[in-house]
Amino acid sequence: MQAMTPVTCIAIDDEPLALALLCTFIEQTPFLKLMGRYGSGVEALKGLHELAEKVDVAFVDIQMQELTGLELARVLGQQAAPPRIIFTTAFPQYALDGYKVDALDYLVKPFNYEEFLRAANKARTYAELTHASAEAATPPVPAPEEEHIFLKVEYQLVRVALSDILYVEGLKDYVKVHLKSTPRALLSLMSLRAMEEKLPARRFLRIHRSFIVALDKIEAVRRLTVQIGNETIPVGEQYKEAFSQFLNRWT
């Protein structure tokens, strides 16, 4: 059996002890290959420019001087084939920001090797898909679509399965997420537009300035309304065209 190509990675953290621990975890993981270790985002950008081999994954601390991890991720995202980002942070509230820059995963400090290995295995799955795609000379295969999102609810991050969402209601600066599993909706401080960007378009559709619905939860359509459970949700004037396209596929 042909050996798996190692997952190339770099480690970035401005705390020497945290960086040393991260590198130790990488070096003791057989399928990871450490290409560089950097004490700042600026050093990492320079190091990446000098590396001849493509880097698959970057383990990046979020809170750093000069260039934060989020800023570094945005800079790297402008490159043709950027490494995927796995954030490390002592502040779990930054996990939501990580999803805005398409982070592969995040680790909350202090993390142990078991938690690190979970994220590393996710990186391996991503690398296997992209390496196989390149060898077959076909367009790159995207990483598997996430089956959940994280929402900040009452000062904590709550993991919400996409399959559990019935519809989302916009309430000024908040969204109210109605779930199949419980009658109690989740209230999260974010705009409906930001929520729309987090949800996959093939599974969710905004049909009103105040509503996003899960397409597979629609039970009936009556004129310009949809029925989800006991709720009748209107279709807004500016969303009629997108809703009509959905109806053409649905029928």
C-alpha positions in Angstrom: 0.0 0.0 0.0 1.3 3.4 -1.0 2.2 5.6 2.0 0.1 8.7 2.6 1.8 12.0 1.6 2.5 13.8 4.9 0.4 16.8 5.8 2.7 19.8 5.7 2.1 22.4 8.3 3.5 25.4 10.2 3.0 26.6 13.8 2.6 30.3 14.7 2.3 31.6 18.3 4.0 34.5 20.0 4.1 32.7 23.4 7.2 30.5 23.4 5.9 27.8 25.7 2.6 27.5 23.7 4.6 27.4 20.4 6.9 24.7 21.8 4.0 22.5 23.0 2.3 22.9 19.6 5.5 21.9 17.8 5.9 18.9 20.1 2.4 17.7 19.3 3.0 18.1 15.6 6.3 16.3 15.6 4.9 13.3 17.5 2.0 12.9 15.0 3.2 10.6 12.3 1.2 12.0 9.4 2.2 15.7 10.1 5.3 17.3 8.8 6.4 20.5 10.5 7.8 22.9 7.9 8.4 25.9 10.1 7.7 27.5 13.5 7.2 31.3 13.9 6.8 33.7 16.8 4.6 36.2 14.9 2.4 36.5 11.9 4.9 38.7 10.1 7.6 36.0 10.5 5.2 33.4 9.2 4.4 35.4 6.0 8.1 35.8 5.3 8.8 32.1 6.1 5.9 30.9 3.8 7.3 33.0 1.0 10.7 31.3 1.3 9.4 27.7 1.6 9.6 25.8 -1.6 7.0 23.2 -0.6 3.3 23.9 -0.4 1.9 24.1 3.2 -1.4 22.3 3.7 -2.3 23.6 7.2 -1.3 26.5 9.5 -1.8 26.2 13.3 -2.3 29.9 14.2 -2.7 31.7 17.5 -5.4 34.4 17.3 -4.2 36.9 19.9 -0.7 38.1 18.6 1.1 41.4 18.4 1.6 43.2 15.1 -0.6 40.8 13.1 -3.4 38.9 14.7 -4.3 35.4 13.6 -7.5 36.6 12.0 -5.6 39.3 10.1 -3.0 36.7 9.0 -5.8 34.4 7.8 -7.3 37.2 5.7 -3.9 37.9 4.1 -3.3 34.2 3.4 -6.8 33.9 2.0 -5.8 36.2 -0.9 -3.2 33.7 -2.1 -3.8 31.3 -4.9 -3.4 28.1 -2.8 -3.4 29.2 0.8 -2.9 26.8 3.8 -6.1 26.0 5.7 -6.2 27.5 9.2 -6.6 25.8 12.5 -6.8 28.5 15.2 -5.5 28.1 18.7 -6.9 30.5 21.3 -7.5 31.0 24.9 -10.7 32.9 24.1 -13.5 30.6 22.8 -15.6 33.5 21.7 -13.3 34.0 18.8 -14.4 30.7 17.3 -17.3 32.5 15.5 -14.8 34.9 13.9 -12.8 31.9 12.8 -15.6 30.6 10.6 -15.8 33.9 8.8 -12.3 33.3 7.4 -13.1 29.7 6.6 -11.0 28.2 9.4 -10.8 24.4 9.3 -11.0 24.1 13.1 -10.1 25.7 16.3 -8.5 24.6 19.6 -9.2 26.3 22.9 -6.1 26.6 25.1 -5.1 24.8 27.1 -5.7 21.8 24.9 -4.3 18.3 25.3 -2.9 15.9 22.7 -6.3 14.1 22.2 -8.0 17.5 21.3 -5.0 18.4 19.1 -5.2 15.0 17.3 -8.9 15.6 16.6 -8.1 18.8 14.7 -5.0 17.1 13.0 -7.2 14.3 11.7 -9.5 16.9 10.2 -6.5 18.4 8.5 -5.5 15.0 7.2 -9.0 14.4 5.7 -8.7 17.8 4.0 -5.2 17.1 2.7 -6.2 13.6 1.4 -9.0 15.1 -0.6 -6.9 17.9 -2.1 -3.8 15.7 -2.8 -6.0 13.0 -4.5 -7.7 15.7 -6.6 -4.3 17.1 -7.7 -3.0 13.7 -8.7 -6.1 13.0 -10.8 -5.7 16.3 -12.5 -9.2 17.3 -11.7 -10.5 20.5 -10.0 -9.7 20.6 -6.2 -12.2 18.7 -4.1 -13.5 21.0 -1.3 -13.4 19.9 2.3 -16.5 18.2 3.5 -19.3 20.6 4.4 -19.7 21.2 8.1 -22.9 19.7 9.6 -23.1 22.2 12.4 -22.5 25.9 13.3 -21.5 27.6 16.5 -23.7 30.3 18.0 -22.9 32.6 20.9 -25.8 32.2 23.3 -25.8 33.8 26.7 -22.0 34.2 26.9 -21.2 30.7 25.7 -20.7 29.0 22.4 -23.4 26.5 21.5 -23.0 23.9 18.8 -26.1 23.7 16.6 -26.6 20.9 14.1 -27.8 22.2 10.7 -30.3 19.4 10.5 -31.9 20.6 13.7 -32.7 24.1 12.4 -36.3 24.8 11.3 -36.1 28.5 10.5 -34.3 31.6 11.7 -36.1 34.8 12.7 -34.4 38.2 12.6 -35.0 40.5 15.6 -33.1 43.8 15.1 -29.6 43.0 16.4 -30.5 39.4 17.3 -31.5 36.2 15.5 -33.9 33.7 17.0 -33.1 30.1 15.8 -36.0 27.8 16.0 -35.1 24.1 16.4 -36.7 20.8 15.7 -35.4 19.2 18.9 -36.7 21.7 21.4 -39.5 24.2 21.6 -37.1 26.8 23.2 -35.5 28.9 20.5 -31.9 30.1 20.7 -31.3 33.8 20.8 -27.9 35.0 19.5 -26.4 38.5 19.1 -25.8 38.8 15.3 -27.6 40.1 12.2 -29.8 38.0 10.0 -27.4 38.8 7.1 -24.4 37.4 9.1 -26.5 34.3 9.9 -27.4 33.9 6.2 -23.7 33.9 5.3 -23.0 31.1 7.9 -25.7 28.8 6.5 -25.1 26.7 3.3 -27.2 28.1 0.4 -28.2 24.7 -0.8 -30.0 23.9 2.4 -31.3 27.3 3.6 -33.1 30.2 1.8 -33.9 33.7 2.9 -37.5 34.3 1.9 -38.2 37.5 3.9 -36.3 40.4 5.4 -36.9 38.7 8.8 -36.8 35.0 8.0 -34.5 32.2 6.7 -36.0 28.8 6.3 -34.5 25.3 6.1 -35.6 24.0 2.7 -36.0 20.4 3.8 -38.3 21.5 6.7 -40.9 23.1 4.4 -44.1 21.0 4.6 -46.4 23.1 2.3 -46.5 26.2 0.1 -49.6 28.3 -0.1 -49.4 31.4 -2.4 -46.7 33.5 -0.9 -46.3 31.6 2.4 -44.6 28.5 3.5 -45.6 26.1 6.3 -43.1 24.7 8.7 -44.7 22.8 11.5 -47.4 25.1 13.0 -45.8 28.2 11.7 -46.8 30.1 8.5 -44.0 32.2 7.2 -44.5 34.9 4.6 -42.4 35.4 1.4 -41.2 39.0 1.1 -41.6 40.9 -2.2 -37.8 41.2 -2.9 -37.4 37.5 -2.3 -40.1 36.3 -4.7 -37.7 35.5 -7.6 -35.3 33.3 -5.5 -38.4 31.6 -4.0 -39.8 30.9 -7.4 -36.6 29.2 -8.5 -36.8 27.0 -5.4 -40.4 26.1 -6.2 -39.4 25.1 -9.7 -36.9 22.6 -8.2 -39.3 21.5 -5.5 -42.1 20.7 -7.8 
